[in-house]
Amino acid sequence: MLFFENDIEQVECVACKHRFSEPKSQGGGSEREFDQVIGVFKPE
């Protein structure tokens, strides 16, 4: 699941609730020149 928290892009696994975020200096998903999907979480 992708969402924003405190203006920071967060990705959370729906199965284990692990969260991943990138520092603001690396830019957001829509700000990157070549944005690609690197994985898909599939809830069972």
GUTOR-697086 format. One line per 8 residues: number of its first residue (from 1); for each residue x, y, z of N, C-alpha, C. Coordinates in Angstrom, 1 decimal, m for minus. Layout:
<atoms>
NUM = X,Y,Z,X,Y,Z,X,Y,Z  ... $
</atoms>
This chain:
<atoms>
1 = 0.9,m1.2,0.0,0.0,0.0,0.0,0.9,1.2,0.0  0.6,2.2,m0.8,1.3,3.5,m0.9,0.5,4.6,m0.3  1.1,5.4,0.5,0.4,6.5,1.1,1.4,7.6,1.5  1.0,8.8,1.9,1.8,9.8,2.4,1.6,10.1,3.8  2.7,10.2,4.6,2.6,10.5,6.0,3.5,11.7,6.3  3.0,12.8,6.8,3.9,14.0,7.1,4.6,14.4,5.8  3.9,14.4,4.7,4.5,14.8,3.4,5.6,13.9,2.9  5.7,12.6,3.4,6.7,11.7,3.0,6.0,10.4,2.4 $
9 = 6.5,10.0,1.3,5.9,8.8,0.6,6.3,7.6,1.4  5.3,6.8,1.8,5.5,5.6,2.5,4.9,4.4,1.7  5.6,3.2,1.8,5.1,2.0,1.2,5.0,1.0,2.4  3.9,0.3,2.5,3.7,m0.6,3.6,3.2,m2.0,3.0  3.8,m3.1,3.5,3.4,m4.4,3.1,2.1,m4.7,3.8  1.1,m5.1,3.1,m0.2,m5.4,3.7,m0.2,m6.7,4.5  0.8,m7.6,4.3,0.8,m8.8,5.0,1.6,m8.7,6.3  2.8,m8.1,6.3,3.6,m8.0,7.5,3.7,m6.6,8.2 $
17 = 3.1,m5.6,7.5,3.1,m4.2,8.0,4.5,m3.6,8.0  5.5,m4.2,7.2,6.8,m3.5,7.1,6.6,m2.3,6.3  7.3,m1.2,6.7,7.2,0.1,6.1,8.5,0.5,5.4  8.5,1.1,4.3,9.7,1.6,3.6,9.4,3.1,3.1  10.3,3.9,3.3,10.2,5.3,2.8,11.5,5.8,2.3  11.5,6.8,1.5,12.7,7.4,0.9,12.8,8.8,1.5  14.0,9.3,1.7,14.2,10.7,2.2,13.7,11.6,1.1  13.3,12.8,1.5,12.8,13.8,0.6,13.8,14.2,m0.5 $
25 = 15.1,14.1,m0.1,16.2,14.5,m1.1,16.2,13.5,m2.3  15.6,12.3,m2.2,15.6,11.4,m3.3,14.4,11.6,m4.2  13.5,12.4,m3.8,12.3,12.7,m4.6,11.2,11.7,m4.4  10.0,12.1,m4.9,8.9,11.3,m4.8,8.7,10.5,m6.0  7.7,9.6,m6.0,7.4,8.8,m7.2,7.1,9.6,m8.4  6.3,10.6,m8.3,5.9,11.4,m9.5,7.0,12.4,m9.9  8.0,12.6,m9.1,9.1,13.5,m9.4,10.2,12.8,m10.2  10.3,11.5,m10.2,11.4,10.8,m10.8,11.2,10.8,m12.3 $
33 = 12.4,10.9,m13.0,12.3,10.9,m14.5,11.8,9.6,m15.0  12.4,8.5,m14.5,12.0,7.1,m15.0,11.4,6.3,m13.8  10.2,6.4,m13.6,9.5,5.7,m12.5,9.0,4.4,m13.0  9.5,3.3,m12.3,9.1,1.9,m12.7,8.6,1.2,m11.5  7.7,0.2,m11.7,7.2,m0.7,m10.7,8.3,m1.7,m10.4  8.7,m1.9,m9.2,9.8,m2.9,m8.9,9.2,m4.1,m8.2  7.9,m4.0,m7.8,7.3,m5.2,m7.1,5.9,m4.9,m6.8  5.1,m6.0,m6.6,3.7,m5.9,m6.4,3.4,m6.8,m5.2 $
41 = 2.7,m6.2,m4.2,2.3,m7.0,m3.0,0.9,m7.6,m3.4  0.8,m8.9,m3.2,m0.5,m9.6,m3.5,m1.1,m10.2,m2.2  m2.1,m9.5,m1.7,m2.7,m10.1,m0.5,m3.4,m11.4,m0.8  m3.3,m12.3,0.1,m4.0,m13.6,m0.1,m5.3,m13.7,0.6 $
</atoms>
